[in-house]
Amino acid sequence: MFEHKSEALLSTAAFYARVARGFGLTLLIVVFSLLLGGVGYHYSGNLSWLDALLNAAMILTGMGPVDPMRSTSGKVFAIFYALYSGVAFLSMVAVLTAPVFHRFLHRFHLEAGERE
């Protein structure tokens, strides 16, 4: 996926394309997660579509729920969606930052090789 440390540094245009692909993948994860949460909160929590999407967005960003779940099925869904959201959030951060960290470390290794 990424170039080896012995290979040349990726061009700026190719690097920006890699960052854009990461952003696109992150956007897909966000859309999927919001759809999943919205549908789940709507049907299991008996919330309106807007309230369900609001709850999903707030959980996904780590802010916490807006509407308390009163039904058992709503509470069970909220538990699993909160766990899923934690993993999804960490995955999104990793996908977004991996190209930047890789480029930084790759440049560091190339410069360290010049000093030897």
N, CA, C and O atoms as a GROMACS GRO file, in nm:
protein
  464
    1MET      N    1   0.082  -0.119   0.000
    1MET     CA    2   0.000   0.000   0.000
    1MET      C    3   0.087   0.126   0.000
    1MET      O    4   0.062   0.218  -0.077
    2PHE      N    5   0.187   0.130   0.085
    2PHE     CA    6   0.278   0.244   0.089
    2PHE      C    7   0.414   0.200   0.036
    2PHE      O    8   0.446   0.081   0.037
    3GLU      N    9   0.492   0.296  -0.010
    3GLU     CA   10   0.624   0.263  -0.063
    3GLU      C   11   0.719   0.226   0.050
    3GLU      O   12   0.704   0.271   0.164
    4HIS      N   13   0.816   0.145   0.016
    4HIS     CA   14   0.917   0.100   0.111
    4HIS      C   15   1.012   0.215   0.141
    4HIS      O   16   1.025   0.307   0.061
    5LYS      N   17   1.078   0.209   0.256
    5LYS     CA   18   1.167   0.318   0.294
    5LYS      C   19   1.287   0.333   0.201
    5LYS      O   20   1.349   0.439   0.197
    6SER      N   21   1.320   0.229   0.126
    6SER     CA   22   1.432   0.240   0.032
    6SER      C   23   1.388   0.301  -0.102
    6SER      O   24   1.473   0.335  -0.184
    7GLU      N   25   1.259   0.315  -0.123
    7GLU     CA   26   1.208   0.376  -0.246
    7GLU      C   27   1.205   0.527  -0.234
    7GLU      O   28   1.213   0.582  -0.124
    8ALA      N   29   1.195   0.594  -0.347
    8ALA     CA   30   1.190   0.739  -0.349
    8ALA      C   31   1.060   0.789  -0.285
    8ALA      O   32   0.960   0.718  -0.278
    9LEU      N   33   1.066   0.914  -0.238
    9LEU     CA   34   0.949   0.977  -0.180
    9LEU      C   35   0.844   0.998  -0.288
    9LEU      O   36   0.875   1.038  -0.400
   10LEU      N   37   0.722   0.972  -0.255
   10LEU     CA   38   0.611   0.988  -0.347
   10LEU      C   39   0.599   1.134  -0.390
   10LEU      O   40   0.624   1.224  -0.311
   11SER      N   41   0.562   1.157  -0.515
   11SER     CA   42   0.547   1.295  -0.563
   11SER      C   43   0.434   1.365  -0.486
   11SER      O   44   0.348   1.299  -0.427
   12THR      N   45   0.437   1.496  -0.488
   12THR     CA   46   0.335   1.573  -0.416
   12THR      C   47   0.196   1.545  -0.469
   12THR      O   48   0.101   1.529  -0.392
   13ALA      N   49   0.182   1.538  -0.601
   13ALA     CA   50   0.051   1.510  -0.661
   13ALA      C   51   0.000   1.372  -0.620
   13ALA      O   52  -0.118   1.356  -0.587
   14ALA      N   53   0.088   1.273  -0.623
   14ALA     CA   54   0.047   1.137  -0.584
   14ALA      C   55   0.015   1.131  -0.435
   14ALA      O   56  -0.076   1.058  -0.394
   15PHE      N   57   0.088   1.208  -0.354
   15PHE     CA   58   0.060   1.213  -0.212
   15PHE      C   59  -0.079   1.273  -0.186
   15PHE      O   60  -0.156   1.221  -0.106
   16TYR      N   61  -0.110   1.382  -0.256
   16TYR     CA   62  -0.242   1.444  -0.240
   16TYR      C   63  -0.352   1.350  -0.288
   16TYR      O   64  -0.461   1.349  -0.231
   17ALA      N   65  -0.325   1.273  -0.391
   17ALA     CA   66  -0.423   1.174  -0.437
   17ALA      C   67  -0.445   1.067  -0.331
   17ALA      O   68  -0.557   1.022  -0.310
   18ARG      N   69  -0.337   1.027  -0.265
   18ARG     CA   70  -0.348   0.928  -0.157
   18ARG      C   71  -0.429   0.983  -0.040
   18ARG      O   72  -0.512   0.912   0.017
   19VAL      N   73  -0.405   1.108  -0.005
   19VAL     CA   74  -0.481   1.173   0.102
   19VAL      C   75  -0.628   1.183   0.062
   19VAL      O   76  -0.716   1.159   0.145
   20ALA      N   77  -0.655   1.218  -0.064
   20ALA     CA   78  -0.794   1.229  -0.111
   20ALA      C   79  -0.865   1.094  -0.106
   20ALA      O   80  -0.982   1.087  -0.070
   21ARG      N   81  -0.794   0.986  -0.141
   21ARG     CA   82  -0.854   0.851  -0.131
   21ARG      C   83  -0.887   0.818   0.014
   21ARG      O   84  -0.991   0.761   0.042
   22GLY      N   85  -0.798   0.854   0.104
   22GLY     CA   86  -0.825   0.832   0.246
   22GLY      C   87  -0.944   0.912   0.294
   22GLY      O   88  -1.026   0.863   0.372
   23PHE      N   89  -0.954   1.037   0.247
   23PHE     CA   90  -1.069   1.119   0.283
   23PHE      C   91  -1.198   1.059   0.229
   23PHE      O   92  -1.300   1.056   0.297
   24GLY      N   93  -1.193   1.010   0.105
   24GLY     CA   94  -1.311   0.948   0.045
   24GLY      C   95  -1.354   0.823   0.121
   24GLY      O   96  -1.473   0.803   0.145
   25LEU      N   97  -1.257   0.740   0.159
   25LEU     CA   98  -1.289   0.620   0.236
   25LEU      C   99  -1.348   0.658   0.372
   25LEU      O  100  -1.443   0.595   0.418
   26THR      N  101  -1.292   0.759   0.434
   26THR     CA  102  -1.346   0.806   0.563
   26THR      C  103  -1.488   0.857   0.547
   26THR      O  104  -1.574   0.831   0.632
   27LEU      N  105  -1.513   0.929   0.439
   27LEU     CA  106  -1.648   0.978   0.413
   27LEU      C  107  -1.747   0.863   0.396
   27LEU      O  108  -1.860   0.870   0.444
   28LEU      N  109  -1.704   0.756   0.328
   28LEU     CA  110  -1.790   0.638   0.314
   28LEU      C  111  -1.820   0.573   0.449
   28LEU      O  112  -1.932   0.530   0.474
   29ILE      N  113  -1.719   0.566   0.534
   29ILE     CA  114  -1.740   0.508   0.667
   29ILE      C  115  -1.839   0.594   0.747
   29ILE      O  116  -1.925   0.540   0.817
   30VAL      N  117  -1.827   0.726   0.737
   30VAL     CA  118  -1.918   0.816   0.808
   30VAL      C  119  -2.061   0.797   0.758
   30VAL      O  120  -2.154   0.784   0.838
   31VAL      N  121  -2.078   0.796   0.626
   31VAL     CA  122  -2.213   0.781   0.569
   31VAL      C  123  -2.273   0.648   0.610
   31VAL      O  124  -2.389   0.642   0.653
   32PHE      N  125  -2.196   0.539   0.598
   32PHE     CA  126  -2.245   0.407   0.637
   32PHE      C  127  -2.282   0.405   0.785
   32PHE      O  128  -2.387   0.351   0.822
   33SER      N  129  -2.198   0.463   0.869
   33SER     CA  130  -2.221   0.462   1.013
   33SER      C  131  -2.346   0.543   1.049
   33SER      O  132  -2.425   0.501   1.135
   34LEU      N  133  -2.363   0.658   0.985
   34LEU     CA  134  -2.482   0.738   1.013
   34LEU      C  135  -2.609   0.668   0.965
   34LEU      O  136  -2.712   0.672   1.033
   35LEU      N  137  -2.603   0.603   0.849
   35LEU     CA  138  -2.719   0.527   0.801
   35LEU      C  139  -2.752   0.412   0.896
   35LEU      O  140  -2.868   0.391   0.930
   36LEU      N  141  -2.650   0.340   0.936
   36LEU     CA  142  -2.669   0.228   1.029
   36LEU      C  143  -2.731   0.277   1.160
   36LEU      O  144  -2.829   0.221   1.208
   37GLY      N  145  -2.674   0.382   1.216
   37GLY     CA  146  -2.726   0.436   1.342
   37GLY      C  147  -2.865   0.496   1.327
   37GLY      O  148  -2.950   0.477   1.414
   38GLY      N  149  -2.888   0.568   1.218
   38GLY     CA  150  -3.020   0.628   1.196
   38GLY      C  151  -3.129   0.525   1.184
   38GLY      O  152  -3.236   0.538   1.245
   39VAL      N  153  -3.104   0.421   1.106
   39VAL     CA  154  -3.203   0.314   1.090
   39VAL      C  155  -3.225   0.241   1.222
   39VAL      O  156  -3.338   0.212   1.260
   40GLY      N  157  -3.114   0.212   1.292
   40GLY     CA  158  -3.126   0.141   1.418
   40GLY      C  159  -3.202   0.219   1.524
   40GLY      O  160  -3.290   0.165   1.591
   41TYR      N  161  -3.168   0.346   1.539
   41TYR     CA  162  -3.238   0.428   1.638
   41TYR      C  163  -3.384   0.452   1.599
   41TYR      O  164  -3.470   0.461   1.686
   42HIS      N  165  -3.410   0.462   1.470
   42HIS     CA  166  -3.548   0.485   1.426
   42HIS      C  167  -3.636   0.365   1.459
   42HIS      O  168  -3.746   0.380   1.514
   43TYR      N  169  -3.587   0.245   1.425
   43TYR     CA  170  -3.671   0.126   1.443
   43TYR      C  171  -3.663   0.066   1.584
   43TYR      O  172  -3.765   0.022   1.637
   44SER      N  173  -3.546   0.065   1.644
   44SER     CA  174  -3.538   0.003   1.777
   44SER      C  175  -3.568   0.104   1.889
   44SER      O  176  -3.615   0.065   1.996
   45GLY      N  177  -3.540   0.232   1.864
   45GLY     CA  178  -3.563   0.332   1.968
   45GLY      C  179  -3.691   0.411   1.949
   45GLY      O  180  -3.723   0.498   2.030
   46ASN      N  181  -3.764   0.380   1.842
   46ASN     CA  182  -3.890   0.450   1.812
   46ASN      C  183  -3.872   0.602   1.806
   46ASN      O  184  -3.954   0.676   1.859
   47LEU      N  185  -3.766   0.647   1.740
   47LEU     CA  186  -3.740   0.789   1.725
   47LEU      C  187  -3.776   0.832   1.583
   47LEU      O  188  -3.778   0.751   1.491
   48SER      N  189  -3.805   0.960   1.566
   48SER     CA  190  -3.827   1.013   1.431
   48SER      C  191  -3.694   1.003   1.354
   48SER      O  192  -3.588   0.985   1.414
   49TRP      N  193  -3.702   1.015   1.222
   49TRP     CA  194  -3.581   1.002   1.141
   49TRP      C  195  -3.478   1.107   1.178
   49TRP      O  196  -3.359   1.077   1.187
   50LEU      N  197  -3.522   1.229   1.199
   50LEU     CA  198  -3.428   1.336   1.234
   50LEU      C  199  -3.365   1.312   1.371
   50LEU      O  200  -3.244   1.328   1.387
   51ASP      N  201  -3.445   1.274   1.469
   51ASP     CA  202  -3.391   1.244   1.602
   51ASP      C  203  -3.298   1.123   1.600
   51ASP      O  204  -3.197   1.120   1.670
   52ALA      N  205  -3.333   1.023   1.518
   52ALA     CA  206  -3.248   0.904   1.506
   52ALA      C  207  -3.113   0.941   1.446
   52ALA      O  208  -3.009   0.893   1.493
   53LEU      N  209  -3.114   1.024   1.342
   53LEU     CA  210  -2.989   1.068   1.281
   53LEU      C  211  -2.908   1.154   1.377
   53LEU      O  212  -2.785   1.144   1.382
   54LEU      N  213  -2.975   1.240   1.452
   54LEU     CA  214  -2.907   1.321   1.552
   54LEU      C  215  -2.840   1.233   1.657
   54LEU      O  216  -2.723   1.255   1.691
   55ASN      N  217  -2.910   1.136   1.708
   55ASN     CA  218  -2.852   1.044   1.807
   55ASN      C  219  -2.732   0.971   1.748
   55ASN      O  220  -2.628   0.958   1.813
   56ALA      N  221  -2.746   0.922   1.623
   56ALA     CA  222  -2.636   0.850   1.559
   56ALA      C  223  -2.514   0.939   1.543
   56ALA      O  224  -2.402   0.896   1.569
   57ALA      N  225  -2.535   1.063   1.501
   57ALA     CA  226  -2.423   1.156   1.483
   57ALA      C  227  -2.356   1.188   1.616
   57ALA      O  228  -2.233   1.195   1.624
   58MET      N  229  -2.435   1.208   1.719
   58MET     CA  230  -2.377   1.243   1.849
   58MET      C  231  -2.298   1.126   1.908
   58MET      O  232  -2.192   1.147   1.967
   59ILE      N  233  -2.348   1.006   1.892
   59ILE     CA  234  -2.274   0.888   1.940
   59ILE      C  235  -2.148   0.868   1.858
   59ILE      O  236  -2.041   0.840   1.912
   60LEU      N  237  -2.160   0.882   1.726
   60LEU     CA  238  -2.045   0.859   1.638
   60LEU      C  239  -1.931   0.956   1.667
   60LEU      O  240  -1.814   0.918   1.655
   61THR      N  241  -1.963   1.078   1.705
   61THR     CA  242  -1.858   1.176   1.735
   61THR      C  243  -1.813   1.173   1.880
   61THR      O  244  -1.724   1.249   1.918
   62GLY      N  245  -1.873   1.088   1.961
   62GLY     CA  246  -1.832   1.075   2.100
   62GLY      C  247  -1.895   1.176   2.194
   62GLY      O  248  -1.851   1.190   2.307
   63MET      N  249  -1.998   1.245   2.148
   63MET     CA  250  -2.062   1.347   2.231
   63MET      C  251  -2.162   1.288   2.330
   63MET      O  252  -2.189   1.347   2.434
   64GLY      N  253  -2.217   1.172   2.298
   64GLY     CA  254  -2.316   1.110   2.385
   64GLY      C  255  -2.455   1.119   2.327
   64GLY      O  256  -2.481   1.200   2.238
   65PRO      N  257  -2.545   1.037   2.378
   65PRO     CA  258  -2.681   1.033   2.322
   65PRO      C  259  -2.761   1.158   2.359
   65PRO      O  260  -2.735   1.224   2.460
   66VAL      N  261  -2.858   1.189   2.272
   66VAL     CA  262  -2.948   1.301   2.296
   66VAL      C  263  -3.076   1.251   2.362
   66VAL      O  264  -3.121   1.307   2.462
   67ASP      N  265  -3.133   1.146   2.306
   67ASP     CA  266  -3.258   1.090   2.356
   67ASP      C  267  -3.230   0.960   2.432
   67ASP      O  268  -3.161   0.873   2.380
   68PRO      N  269  -3.282   0.947   2.552
   68PRO     CA  270  -3.264   0.820   2.625
   68PRO      C  271  -3.349   0.710   2.561
   68PRO      O  272  -3.460   0.735   2.513
   69MET      N  273  -3.296   0.592   2.562
   69MET     CA  274  -3.369   0.476   2.509
   69MET      C  275  -3.457   0.420   2.619
   69MET      O  276  -3.412   0.398   2.732
   70ARG      N  277  -3.581   0.397   2.587
   70ARG     CA  278  -3.676   0.347   2.686
   70ARG      C  279  -3.708   0.199   2.665
   70ARG      O  280  -3.742   0.129   2.761
   71SER      N  281  -3.697   0.152   2.543
   71SER     CA  282  -3.727   0.011   2.516
   71SER      C  283  -3.601  -0.073   2.532
   71SER      O  284  -3.489  -0.023   2.521
   72THR      N  285  -3.622  -0.201   2.557
   72THR     CA  286  -3.508  -0.293   2.570
   72THR      C  287  -3.432  -0.304   2.439
   72THR      O  288  -3.309  -0.302   2.437
   73SER      N  289  -3.506  -0.314   2.328
   73SER     CA  290  -3.438  -0.326   2.198
   73SER      C  291  -3.359  -0.198   2.167
   73SER      O  292  -3.251  -0.206   2.109
   74GLY      N  293  -3.410  -0.083   2.206
   74GLY     CA  294  -3.338   0.042   2.186
   74GLY      C  295  -3.210   0.048   2.267
   74GLY      O  296  -3.108   0.096   2.220
   75LYS      N  297  -3.217   0.000   2.389
   75LYS     CA  298  -3.100  -0.001   2.475
   75LYS      C  299  -2.993  -0.097   2.423
   75LYS      O  300  -2.874  -0.065   2.425
   76VAL      N  301  -3.036  -0.213   2.376
   76VAL     CA  302  -2.940  -0.311   2.321
   76VAL      C  303  -2.875  -0.254   2.196
   76VAL      O  304  -2.754  -0.266   2.178
   77PHE      N  305  -2.956  -0.192   2.109
   77PHE     CA  306  -2.897  -0.131   1.990
   77PHE      C  307  -2.799  -0.022   2.029
   77PHE      O  308  -2.690  -0.013   1.972
   78ALA      N  309  -2.835   0.062   2.125
   78ALA     CA  310  -2.748   0.172   2.167
   78ALA      C  311  -2.615   0.120   2.219
   78ALA      O  312  -2.511   0.181   2.195
   79ILE      N  313  -2.617   0.009   2.291
   79ILE     CA  314  -2.493  -0.051   2.342
   79ILE      C  315  -2.402  -0.089   2.227
   79ILE      O  316  -2.284  -0.052   2.225
   80PHE      N  317  -2.455  -0.165   2.131
   80PHE     CA  318  -2.372  -0.213   2.021
   80PHE      C  319  -2.331  -0.101   1.926
   80PHE      O  320  -2.221  -0.103   1.870
   81TYR      N  321  -2.419  -0.003   1.906
   81TYR     CA  322  -2.383   0.108   1.819
   81TYR      C  323  -2.273   0.194   1.884
   81TYR      O  324  -2.185   0.244   1.814
   82ALA      N  325  -2.278   0.210   2.015
   82ALA     CA  326  -2.172   0.286   2.083
   82ALA      C  327  -2.038   0.213   2.071
   82ALA      O  328  -1.936   0.277   2.047
   83LEU      N  329  -2.038   0.082   2.086
   83LEU     CA  330  -1.914   0.005   2.070
   83LEU      C  331  -1.863   0.013   1.926
   83LEU      O  332  -1.744   0.033   1.902
   84TYR      N  333  -1.955  -0.002   1.831
   84TYR     CA  334  -1.918   0.009   1.690
   84TYR      C  335  -1.862   0.148   1.661
   84TYR      O  336  -1.762   0.161   1.590
   85SER      N  337  -1.925   0.252   1.715
   85SER     CA  338  -1.884   0.389   1.687
   85SER      C  339  -1.742   0.417   1.736
   85SER      O  340  -1.668   0.491   1.672
   86GLY      N  341  -1.705   0.360   1.848
   86GLY     CA  342  -1.569   0.377   1.898
   86GLY      C  343  -1.467   0.320   1.802
   86GLY      O  344  -1.365   0.384   1.774
   87VAL      N  345  -1.493   0.202   1.752
   87VAL     CA  346  -1.402   0.138   1.655
   87VAL      C  347  -1.404   0.215   1.523
   87VAL      O  348  -1.298   0.235   1.462
   88ALA      N  349  -1.522   0.257   1.479
   88ALA     CA  350  -1.532   0.331   1.354
   88ALA      C  351  -1.458   0.464   1.362
   88ALA      O  352  -1.389   0.503   1.268
   89PHE      N  353  -1.470   0.534   1.474
   89PHE     CA  354  -1.401   0.662   1.491
   89PHE      C  355  -1.249   0.643   1.485
   89PHE      O  356  -1.180   0.718   1.417
   90LEU      N  357  -1.198   0.543   1.556
   90LEU     CA  358  -1.055   0.517   1.554
   90LEU      C  359  -1.009   0.478   1.414
   90LEU      O  360  -0.900   0.516   1.371
   91SER      N  361  -1.090   0.401   1.342
   91SER     CA  362  -1.056   0.362   1.206
   91SER      C  363  -1.052   0.483   1.114
   91SER      O  364  -0.964   0.494   1.029
   92MET      N  365  -1.148   0.573   1.130
   92MET     CA  366  -1.149   0.694   1.047
   92MET      C  367  -1.025   0.780   1.072
   92MET      O  368  -0.965   0.831   0.977
   93VAL      N  369  -0.988   0.795   1.196
   93VAL     CA  370  -0.868   0.873   1.229
   93VAL      C  371  -0.744   0.807   1.167
   93VAL      O  372  -0.658   0.876   1.113
   94ALA      N  373  -0.736   0.675   1.176
   94ALA     CA  374  -0.622   0.604   1.120
   94ALA      C  375  -0.615   0.619   0.968
   94ALA      O  376  -0.508   0.641   0.913
   95VAL      N  377  -0.728   0.606   0.901
   95VAL     CA  378  -0.731   0.617   0.755
   95VAL      C  379  -0.693   0.759   0.712
   95VAL      O  380  -0.623   0.776   0.612
   96LEU      N  381  -0.737   0.859   0.786
   96LEU     CA  382  -0.706   0.997   0.751
   96LEU      C  383  -0.559   1.033   0.776
   96LEU      O  384  -0.498   1.103   0.696
   97THR      N  385  -0.504   0.986   0.884
   97THR     CA  386  -0.369   1.028   0.923
   97THR      C  387  -0.257   0.937   0.872
   97THR      O  388  -0.141   0.979   0.872
   98ALA      N  389  -0.288   0.816   0.830
   98ALA     CA  390  -0.183   0.723   0.787
   98ALA      C  391  -0.096   0.779   0.674
   98ALA      O  392   0.026   0.767   0.683
   99PRO      N  393  -0.153   0.839   0.568
   99PRO     CA  394  -0.065   0.891   0.463
   99PRO      C  395   0.029   1.002   0.512
   99PRO      O  396   0.144   1.009   0.470
  100VAL      N  397  -0.020   1.087   0.601
  100VAL     CA  398   0.063   1.196   0.652
  100VAL      C  399   0.176   1.142   0.739
  100VAL      O  400   0.291   1.182   0.723
  101PHE      N  401   0.144   1.052   0.830
  101PHE     CA  402   0.248   0.992   0.916
  101PHE      C  403   0.348   0.913   0.833
  101PHE      O  404   0.468   0.918   0.859
  102HIS      N  405   0.299   0.840   0.733
  102HIS     CA  406   0.390   0.761   0.650
  102HIS      C  407   0.485   0.852   0.575
  102HIS      O  408   0.605   0.825   0.569
  103ARG      N  409   0.434   0.961   0.519
  103ARG     CA  410   0.520   1.053   0.446
  103ARG      C  411   0.624   1.115   0.538
  103ARG      O  412   0.741   1.127   0.502
  104PHE      N  413   0.582   1.154   0.658
  104PHE     CA  414   0.676   1.211   0.755
  104PHE      C  415   0.787   1.111   0.788
  104PHE      O  416   0.905   1.145   0.785
  105LEU      N  417   0.749   0.988   0.820
  105LEU     CA  418   0.849   0.886   0.856
  105LEU      C  419   0.936   0.849   0.736
  105LEU      O  420   1.056   0.826   0.752
  106HIS      N  421   0.877   0.844   0.617
  106HIS     CA  422   0.953   0.812   0.498
  106HIS      C  423   1.058   0.920   0.472
  106HIS      O  424   1.174   0.890   0.443
  107ARG      N  425   1.017   1.045   0.481
  107ARG     CA  426   1.112   1.156   0.461
  107ARG      C  427   1.221   1.151   0.567
  107ARG      O  428   1.338   1.175   0.537
  108PHE      N  429   1.184   1.120   0.690
  108PHE     CA  430   1.283   1.110   0.799
  108PHE      C  431   1.386   1.002   0.768
  108PHE      O  432   1.505   1.023   0.786
  109HIS      N  433   1.340   0.885   0.721
  109HIS     CA  434   1.433   0.777   0.689
  109HIS      C  435   1.521   0.813   0.571
  109HIS      O  436   1.639   0.778   0.569
  110LEU      N  437   1.468   0.882   0.472
  110LEU     CA  438   1.550   0.924   0.358
  110LEU      C  439   1.657   1.022   0.402
  110LEU      O  440   1.773   1.012   0.360
  111GLU      N  441   1.620   1.118   0.488
  111GLU     CA  442   1.718   1.215   0.536
  111GLU      C  443   1.820   1.149   0.626
  111GLU      O  444   1.938   1.186   0.624
  112ALA      N  445   1.778   1.052   0.706
  112ALA     CA  446   1.872   0.981   0.794
  112ALA      C  447   1.971   0.902   0.711
  112ALA      O  448   2.087   0.888   0.749
  113GLY      N  449   1.927   0.849   0.597
  113GLY     CA  450   2.017   0.774   0.509
  113GLY      C  451   2.122   0.862   0.445
  113GLY      O  452   2.233   0.816   0.416
  114GLU      N  453   2.091   0.989   0.422
  114GLU     CA  454   2.188   1.082   0.363
  114GLU      C  455   2.298   1.117   0.460
  114GLU      O  456   2.409   1.149   0.417
  115ARG      N  457   2.272   1.112   0.590
  115ARG     CA  458   2.371   1.147   0.691
  115ARG      C  459   2.469   1.034   0.717
  115ARG      O  460   2.576   1.058   0.774
  116GLU      N  461   2.436   0.914   0.678
  116GLU     CA  462   2.523   0.799   0.710
  116GLU      C  463   2.641   0.792   0.618
  116GLU      O  464   2.724   0.702   0.631
   0.00000   0.00000   0.00000
